[in-house]
Amino acid sequence: MKLLERIFNQDDKPVRVGSALAFERPTWLVTCVFKRHEIFGKVFTEATYEVAARTGESARESVRSYVLRTHPEDCIESLHAVRQ
């Protein structure tokens, strides 16, 4: 417990490479545009997901797998990740 207190109370000190804070994952906003075919035509939907991942590619891949599992009838048109 004292180790955690020392790590989190280092606000004014630089983060050491070996500490847990140095390996914190950045947050990414991933915008996904997917389409679905309906009787009257194509329906496009845009959704934004907030994901913690080391790289933009891994953030896009996690959103891609989530969308394919939760919306199997939809087709992904585009994925765009921006670091927050």
ABEGO torsion letter per residue (X at the ends): XAAAAAAAAAAABBBBAABAAAABBBBBBBBBBBBBBBAAEBBBBBBBBBBBBABAAAAAAAAAAAAAAABAABBBABBBBBBX
